[in-house]
Amino acid sequence: MKKMLAVLAILLVVTSVVFAAGASESATKKQLMGVVTPSADHGFTAESIRHCEAQVKALALEHGFDYRFMTAGESGEQSNAVETILGMKPSVMVLWPVTGDELRSSAQSVMEAGVPLIVYDRFIEGLVPTAEISGDNVAIGVGAGKYFNEYFKADLAKGQVNYLEFKGDSSTVPMERTNGFLSTASKNFNLVQSFVTNWSQQTAMEQMESFLNTKSKAEIESIKAIWTHDDEIVFGIVEALKNYNGSAKINIRLINGVSAGEGFMKLFDNSGLTGIDFMTYTFSPSMVRDAVDLGWKVMQGEKLEKSYKVPTEMIDKTNYKTYMQGDLYKTRYSL
């Protein structure tokens, strides 16, 4: 009997030690934030990636959680990155898809695993994640339409105003911007031709050069405005216009961008072109920090709204100097 009691006592001690060790391990295990973004080495996307990683590192250092940050240039690689992090049992996943629809399966896997999912910038149609966050692309288009209306008020009263459109790509972002523009722009604006640039300055330049070199003098001279989806696109168009030495007169009076970066601010000072005004909308790479902040809020147990829109501001020659002194511009170039 004494031997049996001794064995039971030993078992109780061992069990207690094992339980205590397990409880200790559970208590000390850190939360993990997973972040998957596109990859890039220049331009808006590269700036955004730097801001994203900087915010993750800063929050992890401040609050003591772990993170896994992965970039990928293609949807297939992004899917692999998502699956890799999912295997680490993260507390939350922040996903910036290369292309929304192609990440549907991986995003669904995250949700089925019970992991909160924050989707940034490019949404996945039909998927309802924990939260979505992006710049206000519709507001950009709506505001641009109103700006164009006011700028060409006298011309529109007389008849049609011809314009060209240079889109980013075929994702939800350009669709929202174009739909917003069409919802407010006067019906007297006549779209002569639309181009898909894939957000490339070089492609935009080549497309504009092709238009100038292949269209008739009358067609070229009829264009009064250019509506674009990004500052980089504008830079390509400006180069094409500066290089043009054909017989047609350039009658373009307004070109818009989206981003309000340092390069666009220089156009206000000296674009190298005469008679053309410029306007852009804020769409800062630093706003991706807000997506990371939402991830941290989820880790704290906060309940999120389903959709967040980062406000945008119109910038033109009347207010660009004030904008450059503000917090948004300074944060963008803080890295």
N, C-alpha and C positions, 0 to 999 in steps of 0.2 A: 504493500500500500504506500509505504514511504517512497519507494522508487517511482511509483506511478505519479505521486504528487510532485516529486522532483522533476520528472519529465514534463509534466503539465506546466510547471513554473517556468522551465526553460523555454517551452514553446510560447508561452505568454510574453516572455521577455523578447524573444526573437521577433514575434509578430508585432509587438509594440515598436521595436526598432525599425522594422521594415515599413510599418505604417507611418512612423514619424519621418523616415527618410523620404517616403513618397509625398507626404504632405509638404515637407520642406522643399522638395524639387518642384512641386506644383506651385508653391507660393513664390518661388524665386524665378520661375520661367517668365521671360519677358514677352510682352506682346510684340507681334511682328506686322509691320506694314509692307505690303507688296506694291510696287509701282512699276508699270510697264508703259513705255513711251515709244514713239518712232525714233529713228536715229538720223542724225544730220550733222554736218561739220560746218555749215554756214547758213546765213539767213535767219528768218523768223523762227523756224523750227529748232535750229541749234541754240538760239538765244533762250527759247522756251525750255529746252532740256536742261540748260545750265541753271535756270531759275528753279525748275522743279527739283533737281537734285540738291541744290543749295537749301531749299526749304525743308526737304525731308531730313537732311543732315542736321539742320538747326533744331528742328522739333525733336528729333531723336536724342540729340545731346541734352536738350533742355528737360525733356520728360522721361528719358531713360528707357525708351523702347528700341527694339531692333528693326531693321528694315532691309529689304532686298530691292535694289533698283536695277532694272534691266531695260536696254534699248534694243530695237530691232527695225531693220529697214523695210521688211516685207511682212505681209499679213501672216504667212506661214511661220516665220520666225517669231513673230509676236505671240502666236498661238502656243508655240513651244515654251516661250518665256512664261506665259500665264500658267501653263500646266506645271512647269518647274516650281514656280512659287507656290502654287496651290498645294503641291506635295509637301511643302514646309508648314502647312496649316496656319496661314496668316490670319490675323484678326480683322484685316480689311484689305481690299484690293483697289488701287487707283489705276484706271486704264485709260490711256489716250490712244485710240485705235489709229492705225495707218489708214485702213478703210473699214468703216463700221460693219457693213454686212458680212465681211469675210471673217470677222471676229465673233460672229454670233454664237457659234458652237462653244468656243472657249469661255465666252462671257456667261453663257447659260450654265456651263460646268461650275463656274465660281458660285453662281446663285444656288444651284442645286446642292452644293456642298455647305450651304448655310453661311457663306462668307459675304459680308456686306460689300457691294460693288459701287464705286464711284466712277462714272464715265465722263471723260472730259473732251470737249471740242467737237468730235465727230461721233454722232450718235448712231445707235444700232436700231434700225427701224423695227418696230414691233416688240422690242425688248424694254422692260420696265425695271431698271436697276434700282438700287437704294436711292441714288440721286444722280442727276445729270447736271453738268455745269459747262457753260460756254460763254463766249462773248455774245452780245446781243446782235446777232447777224440780221435779224429782221429789222431792228431799229436802225441799223446802219443803212439798209436799203430804203426804208421809209424816210429817214432824214435826208438822204442823198436826193431822192425824188423831189422833196420839198425845196431843197437848195437849188436844184436844177430849174425848177419852176420859177423861183424868184429871180434867179440869175438871168434867165432867158424870157422874162415876163413880156417884154416888148415884142420880141421875135415870135413868141407863141401866139400873141394876139393877132399877128398878121398871117399865121399859117404854120406849116410844118417846120420842125427843127430836126435835122438829120444827125444821128449819132452812131458811134461804134461801141460795141461791148466787148470787153476782154475778161472772160471768166477765169476762175482759179482751176477748178476741175469739175467732176461730175458728182461730188459728194453733197451732203446736206448743207454744208456751209454756203457754197455759191448759190444753191437753189433758194435758200432763205434770203440771201442778199438781193438776188434778182427779183424774187417775188415781192419783197418789201419795196423795192424801187418801182416796180410796175404798179403797185397799189396806190402810189401817190403821184408819180410823174404824170404830167399832162398827156392826154391822148394825142396831142399834136407832136409829141416826140416820135420820130420815125426811126426805127432800128434798121440801119443799112446792112450791117454784117456783124455776126457774133463769132468770137474766137475762144477756144479753150487753150489756156497757156500752160496748164499744170504748174502754176505758180512760178514759172521760170522767166526771169528777166531776158535771157537770151532768146527764148521762144517768142516772147512778146515783141522783141525787137525785130526778129525775122518775119513775124506775121505782119507787123506794121510796114516794114520795108516792102514786103510782097504786095500789100494793098497799094502803096504809093507807086510801085513800079508796074503794076498790071492794070490798074483802073484808069478810066478816062480822066482827062483834065476836069471835066464837069463833075464827075463823081467825087473826085478828091476835094474839089473846091466847095462841094455841098456840105461837107462834114463840119459841124460847128462844136460838137462836144464828144468826149470819150468817157464812158462809164466803165471803171475797172473794179476789180475785187481786191487789189493789193498794191502797196507801194512799189514792190519789186517789179511788178508789171509796168507801172508808170515809168520807172527808170529805163526800161527797154524801149518803150514808146518814145520817150524824150530823145534817146540816142538815135533812133530811126529818123525822127523829125529833124534833128540837128544835122544828120548826114545827107538828108534829101537835097538834091540839087536839080530837080526836074522843073518843068515849065509851069506846073500848076501852082497857084497861090494857096498857101495854107491858111484856112479861115477858122481853124479850131480856136475856140476862146476859153474852154474850160475842160480840165482833166482832173478826175478825182482818184484818190487812192484809199487804202485802208491799212492802218497800222500806226501812222504818225511817228515814225522813227526818225533818227537823226538825219539820215540821208534825205528824207523828204523835207525836213526843215530847211535844208540848203537850197531847195528849189525856190523857196520864198525869197531868198536873198538874191540868187542868180541861177536861173535855170538854163541860161544860154539861148533861150527862145524869147521872142518878143510878141506881145499881144496875147499871151496865154496865161490864164489864171489857174491856180491849183487849190485843191481842197482835199482833206483827208479826214478819216475818223480814227479815234484811238482804238487800238486793239493790241494791247501790250503783251509781249512774251511773259511778263511777270505775273499775268493773271492766272497762270497755271498754279501759282502758289496757293490760290484759293481752293483748288481741287485737293491739294495736299492737306490744307487746313480742315476741309470737310472730312477727310480720312481720319484725322486725329480726333475730331469731334465724335465720330462713330466709335472709335476706340475707347472714348470716355463714357460711352453709353448714351450720348445725345441723340435725339430723334431729329432727322433731317426732313426738309421739304423735298419733294420729288424733283423740282427743277429750279435751277439758279441761273440768272443772267447777269453777267458783269456789265455794268453800264458803259456806254460809249459817249464820246464827246466830239463834236465837229471842230476841226482845226483849219483855219485859213489864214490869209495874210493879216487879218485884223486881230488875231489873238494868239498867234504861234509863239511870240516872245514870252507872254504870260504863262502859257502852257509849259514852256521849257524850264520855267522856274518852279513848277509845281512838283508835288511828291510823286505823282505817277511817272513822270519823265525821269526824275532822279532815281527812283527805285529801279526802273528799267535798265539804267546804265550804272547800277551800283556794283555789278560784278566785274 
